[in-house]
Amino acid sequence: AAAKAQQAAALLESAEVGIFHVRPIEEVLEASRKAEALFREAGDLKRAVQAVAVTTGALFRRDALEEVPQEAVKLAEGTLEECTGRGDRFGAAVMKIALAEINMDRRGDAKRKEALEFAKDAKAVFIDLGERAMEAKATETVAMVLIKMCDRAAGPKVAKEALKFSRESANICQELGNKRGEAKALYLLFCSKMYGEASFRDALKYAKEAAALFAEVGSRWWQGTVLRTIADWAQMRGQGSDGIIYAEESLAILRELEENSGGLRRGWEASSLATLVGALSSTEDGIERAVEVAKEGVDRLKSTGDTLTKAQAWNILMSAHMLNEEYEEALNAAEESLSLYRDLGQKSCEVRMMREISELQLRLDRKSAALASYHEGIALAQEIGDVRLHARNLSAIVRLHLDEKEPEKALEVAAEAISLYQQCEDKEGEGVVLLNMSTAHVYMDSVNAAIAEAEEAKALFQAMESRDREAQANFFLADILLRSERPEQALQAAVAARGLFSKLGSKADEASMLHMVAQCNMAIADKASDSVQKDDARRCRKLFLAALRAAKEGLGIARRLPIEKDPKRMLLSGLLMAVAQAQGILGKYKEALKLIAEIQRNATEFMDREGECNALLLLAQVHHWNEKPDDARAFASQALELASKLQDEYLASLAADFLSQLDPQMKQANAAAGPQAVPSAAYSAAGGAESGAA
């Protein structure tokens, strides 16, 4: 009996280590099932249930391509019922952990909530029973579920809770000398910090410590996964170049593991290759290298003959073509990937590929085809019961209608999207749709409705404790308020956004907001400029000086930005114009003209004809302020001629209006004002707005 007990314990340990080190599933299943049989034979039901939990985990991983892992669910639920029936609190808690690991991943939002409840219940039981090792496991599982919720846009508030449980799990594992558990907890701690909007550099130390511990305990798969996650987060935070070394090391590790897996492909190499391509593409001169690496890697992956690997390879090739702006080729690659996912029955992947195809069709100006693809994605999402994917496709259709200047249709679809986001409790997705509804109301000249929706979105983001989203909502509000001639309120929103972006370390966004702060101050001064009172004149000068200070501070930030943050120097040119305008108003004409010359050089370098036109208009203004009417008229006439060639009604109307002010006889040249511009915060699915709403 003692020999069998030892054999069973050794088999269970082998199965648990096999799961951790991601060894072949059949080996794990053989060991865990033999261990269970031996424990039951010896009457040790406690250890038998632990063996069942390992079997459940192995089945879940084996059936990774199934939308619902039926065999794993059936075994876990049946064993939980058995343990509950015989009053086995320990066994029931073990199986709740097993079910939580399944339900957090692939069974929808309701099951994810159930997973959190199960993990917390199990933790309480293990504390009561004095089972410290299992308490650590349950604590880790709670953190994992919360991070999965963050993956689904739960926000920083939930991330803070995940951080608490991750830290607690790390402390318990350290106390028990459990290095495997400690490494996982440190990895979860890194993820929690990143979802909680900590700076990348502050969180990085936990990930590096986790990777080192995984290497120490011999888990190359976990080491490679942590390194890949570091690179992914670096890119998401706009620091892709910092992630290249981690992406390269991850690819080397995971490629080696798959090469030595006896022909079993699990998508590890493809995932790390995609990460490396993304990291390389985010650097100043990295797109050519990224495309080269992608094409070399894709050729390797296609040669494996594995359907999932080939589907992933086509997906990576699609990304490479997009980097090169080869949208037709990208669309062909996306369709190949979609076809392979269909062969595999991977409907959730089908939905995501349909979205990629829709976005590419939009880039190719095939709007009807894009709309049809979005609706096909919606049908698939409904088929698998994925409410969030359904809502995300509706959100994309809202933006399509906005691009087509169809605000009424956009609002109609937005109402349905809001309802679905509320159903799956996705506050971030709901807030983004509200901002797009605000854009629709701007199109319809319903400014009060637009402001109310933007305020509602901001309140949702504040409830999530998402400083990033709150900052974006304030940016949006400032833009609307400034355009609707409410510069005092716009200034409050712009200052709030600037402060949040500064705390988040988002330098480009901070510079943009300083530009808007400058614009708001100048607009407030313009409102007061008609007064002949000395006090008002002094106040105007103070406001113009405040505008100059804000614009100069923003310009200093913009000059230090890496080229990939402002590739066409649009932000830099905008701030140069703001500084030059303020200097011109304050009588610093030489300084203003020097900056306008720099604007013109940038516009010529990047073939920005609108920028050239704006520079000519600003030249006309500065010469007018300097009492040189002939020069002012000449530059304004050049601006009008260029705007007419560009068929830009708005710029043409500005130039004509300026000329009419110089010469009343030219009033007949004053064209009607062009359509109101859309606020710059209208979001796209590929950008930050829905990145966390997957």
Steps between C-alpha positions, in 0.01 A plus 500: 500500500783736590671429168179575309451822693853607412443406136173699492665803659786483249257475210298799626816706542609401147160604358501835685854576382402393147212748497727777628777432249246455215613146422305273259141476624466124451792442738332723760165325457653156536677598823202684656252223420728229641556710811125542550439125466772418753379760748141373475623142544679614817190685622677840479217703349669831584798430274276328243306825453826691453591252226160558337567876503825443309317278251241774452772755430668267252173434313434874488838559338467201268171630362629855456336534158151420631275798575386310811727221634217256566694209652686722747180679605308174545775344715542812716129557556437131571784480755386824667151353539649176640712688758213726602274200541733328745576823692860516383579873534863458396412301188222740403738796535763324285243443224376858525855610421506259204170637369612858555802437276268378224227760544732802509615438147252390236146489633388864504455778753241327723726196546796731565309651791418151625872417474583794727241390755627140491864606547416731791280230660783248468748743653274547805466122544876440480564777755244337732660157454853632547603381153765764432628360169149473357422847635790630285357317196153645558643851549692467173180387327305801630771727356491314168122538468521872579771546236283314247229752584750779433567336162130556436520872588411484870737791564756616756262462795489123448875501428562641849313204650703262282817670624401436862443127444813463284715653772335282766562185293865597449547552874344163591704313237819670618416396857447138387811495279280436194703663222266387221205664673704809584605541136138481381390747765772748396389466138140569603622794706663648187178454299293655780726804513482550125120476495500735798678765288833481684795615294666233287838554669352471851327170419784351295706391803228249602488343154878474483508337843227258391689408181818438701315276747334302220844447346633388840228235543547383141175623345609627160142538378406731784824692459429556130140595572600764756756648261240517224253671734762760593547582130124514440449747784796711388334540163157573649659776707666653196845373599531223242873544450551416871331164440709380205763315705228320698309409182814361337586287804141379526495395134827310540370310805152419370623410152745252654227349718269444204781359286566243775134420565489197270295676232241637742430865411325722754540845352783608732744590224232682301393708801855604585575576134195730486625677812848550351357638175289748698796607713726554197234697313469753782857629455605788276654288223356164599218439253727357229666271754160401646367399159818303426478311832129436449542353152792278607306376802181442304684280247623284792154475653325411175741212448381326819179377339307574822167674425496725807862601444429581135197709602719697739768536232257655253387735778859615558550543125188717495657724765824523299315609187309758705829644627601546135156647422441209259133471584393277213767244590407535868137429416595186307707377796214571742259301285743204493523514879122520532456192280737296719330610822171387345651159427596478868154607618654795690201732486635759744812528279272524197322799654829676568627432148174632355569825686851516354355440154242775555771749603707412192198540273449846648862589426436391141187722497265201466248617756210277392722191521629612840147545632405152375808352671412669829150352483642156421716535811193595702318186383795285609522678836129436559547135405764447770325730748785751526322822593818708515615404149150581376520842666848569361382438145207736556745761633702469180181551294429816703837639396443399139176703496683795657766482227219507246345808671189298594446606864139380525597147393800513734276588795256220418774235499669658804187450712513125433875487569451683833235248602733207428797658679276553803388138477862377523590779747770644276518860620794582277319389185189688611701816562665482158160469330375799699792705365412393148137596566635836609675531163172421323328781689781739405424417136134582570591830675351364825784628714325464836420135428860443390635652822257298716610172338867585536442581868318168546793316340742680730295396803516135389877517457534663843296217653747256340783709648651514151712814486586434136136485389404791725776707341373410153145600597627835630692549176179431309301740718757776462488460123119523485480791743768696315328446166166609651656827623510409869873549552485546879343156548728355233802628691391314816466173307830552317690570823347188660598286200852642495546415869383142450715442192799641687448255788468214252824598327318543165728771361343536156152530652629748758648715222166487313316618807745785559424604142130502588565692824673764287207509256250538785692789655517678164128442440413646843721801422330543161159515670622780726701686235215728390503677836670838527546468876862502617435216744365283218799590284733387777298181542526427127876542510522263798291244311720527190808461719343192662431364152861562400633322810276196442587482130873532571484224762315277255749586227789399726335159555422458129859571398620220729251239372641209297399516135260204531292703749450782248599348163384789281582766758136612510507549876827692480367725224178569689693611806739707289195678359356558848828649626539713185142626524540599866832669426347691210211623715746609768709691245792255480497499120855379426461200729163418342635518144792274592263231627273533194802434279554174692133410448540554127811279488314219680201536268725477194690198639182305574306629195238652730319745271242589766790580734645729232166677471472547876854641511412754228192607696708543815757701305219726382380546858846581638565759226158651565579533873835653401309757290627377164171476308653435155699201626197378696282522187759320287530205737123475549452498121755218469313308772168549318649381171649188664181421693300526177739256328462262793120543486509567873191712560580567863852636440377692195230666710757599765729656237214680326363626829844635596533676164156654539607645835802657330296630206122538543460493121603135502205388715346329199798259506409380847378143450248339730661329798570133450343222707592486866795274567442184702661491846842340487404243763273292274644156559597207283503133591867465414604781731482527877126541520407134496834330545398369837148405399585174330 
